[in-house]
Amino acid sequence: GLPGPRLTGLGGGLFCALAMYLLGWLDLLLFDASLTGYGVLFLPVCVLTALWVRGGDLLTAPVVVPIAFGVGLFPLTDGGAGLLARLMGLFTGLATQAAWLYGGTLIAGVIVLVRRVRWVRERRRRAATDPGATPGRNSR
């Protein structure tokens, strides 16, 4: 199997959102709110989320990474005149950085698809070699 933690769907979402929020602040402090730098930092978080989520919750990874991208943009948005200005900055950031958002989501989706296919093949192979075992949903 793959080394590293095995996160539930919720745990993967919390990991991804917290990591992106902290990386958003780091980007603000080190790179003066560079959205390109933020996008580059987003890609490894997508990979780690897709690799660390457990087999039964694989399909949550491509769902949580775009949400985490938006969460991490909050520190980078210009919150000049209040909530509406911050929301407008968030939407502008999402629109201008869509390539990073889609790229990271695609990377997570491909990793999840490969892991899912391997997981299903392994279950079928185990079921074929052990005819008495009934593969359940939680058997890994």
C-alpha positions in Angstrom: 0.0 0.0 0.0 0.9 3.6 0.0 2.8 5.0 2.9 1.3 7.8 5.0 -1.8 8.6 6.9 -5.2 7.2 6.0 -7.7 10.0 6.4 -11.5 9.7 6.3 -13.3 11.9 3.8 -13.9 14.5 6.5 -10.3 14.3 7.7 -9.1 14.7 4.2 -11.3 17.8 3.7 -10.1 19.3 7.0 -6.5 18.6 6.2 -6.8 20.1 2.8 -8.7 23.2 3.9 -6.4 23.9 6.9 -3.3 23.4 4.8 -4.5 25.8 2.1 -5.5 28.3 4.7 -2.1 28.2 6.3 -0.4 28.3 2.9 -2.5 31.3 2.0 -1.1 33.2 5.0 2.4 32.0 4.2 2.0 33.2 0.6 0.8 36.5 1.9 3.8 36.9 4.3 6.5 35.6 2.0 5.3 36.4 -1.6 3.1 39.5 -0.9 -0.1 37.6 -1.9 1.1 36.1 -5.2 -1.8 34.2 -6.6 0.6 32.3 -8.9 2.6 31.2 -5.9 -0.6 30.2 -4.1 -1.6 28.1 -7.2 1.8 26.3 -7.2 1.5 25.6 -3.5 -2.0 24.2 -4.1 -0.8 21.3 -6.4 1.2 19.3 -3.7 -1.7 19.7 -1.3 -4.0 18.1 -4.0 -1.6 15.2 -4.4 -1.2 14.6 -0.7 -5.0 14.7 -0.2 -5.6 12.3 -3.0 -2.9 9.9 -1.7 -3.7 10.1 2.0 -7.5 9.6 1.9 -8.5 6.0 2.7 -9.8 3.6 0.1 -13.5 3.8 1.1 -13.5 7.6 0.9 -11.5 8.1 -2.3 -14.2 10.0 -4.2 -14.2 12.8 -1.6 -10.7 14.0 -2.6 -11.7 15.7 -5.9 -14.6 17.3 -4.1 -12.7 18.8 -1.2 -9.7 20.3 -3.1 -11.6 23.0 -4.9 -13.4 24.0 -1.6 -10.0 24.2 0.1 -8.7 26.3 -2.7 -11.4 28.9 -2.0 -10.8 28.6 1.8 -7.1 29.4 1.3 -7.9 32.4 -0.9 -9.4 34.3 2.1 -6.1 35.6 3.5 -5.1 36.7 0.0 -8.2 38.7 -0.9 -8.3 42.4 -0.5 -10.7 43.1 2.3 -10.8 46.8 1.9 -14.3 47.9 2.7 -15.8 44.9 4.5 -17.5 41.7 3.6 -18.7 42.5 0.1 -15.2 43.7 -0.9 -13.7 40.5 0.5 -16.2 38.3 -1.4 -15.6 40.3 -4.6 -11.8 39.7 -4.1 -12.5 36.0 -3.5 -14.6 35.6 -6.7 -12.0 37.6 -8.6 -9.2 35.3 -7.3 -11.3 32.2 -8.2 -11.9 33.5 -11.7 -8.3 34.6 -12.4 -6.8 31.4 -10.9 -9.2 28.9 -12.5 -6.3 27.1 -14.3 -4.6 26.3 -11.0 -8.0 25.2 -9.5 -8.9 23.0 -12.4 -5.3 21.6 -12.7 -5.2 20.6 -9.0 -8.6 19.1 -9.1 -7.7 17.2 -12.2 -4.5 15.9 -10.6 -6.5 14.7 -7.5 -9.1 13.1 -9.8 -6.6 11.2 -11.8 -4.8 9.9 -8.6 -8.1 8.9 -7.1 -9.2 7.1 -10.3 -5.9 5.1 -10.4 -6.2 4.3 -6.7 -9.8 3.3 -7.1 -9.1 1.0 -10.1 -6.3 -0.7 -8.2 -8.5 -1.0 -5.1 -11.3 -2.7 -7.0 -8.9 -5.0 -8.8 -7.4 -6.1 -5.5 -10.8 -6.8 -4.0 -11.8 -8.9 -7.1 -8.5 -10.8 -7.0 -8.9 -11.5 -3.3 -12.5 -12.7 -3.8 -11.4 -14.9 -6.7 -8.6 -16.6 -4.6 -10.8 -17.0 -1.5 -14.2 -18.2 -2.6 -15.5 -18.4 1.0 -14.9 -14.7 1.7 -17.6 -12.2 0.8 -16.0 -8.9 0.1 -17.8 -6.3 2.2 -17.8 -2.6 1.8 -15.2 -2.1 4.6 -12.9 -5.0 3.7 -9.5 -3.6 2.6 
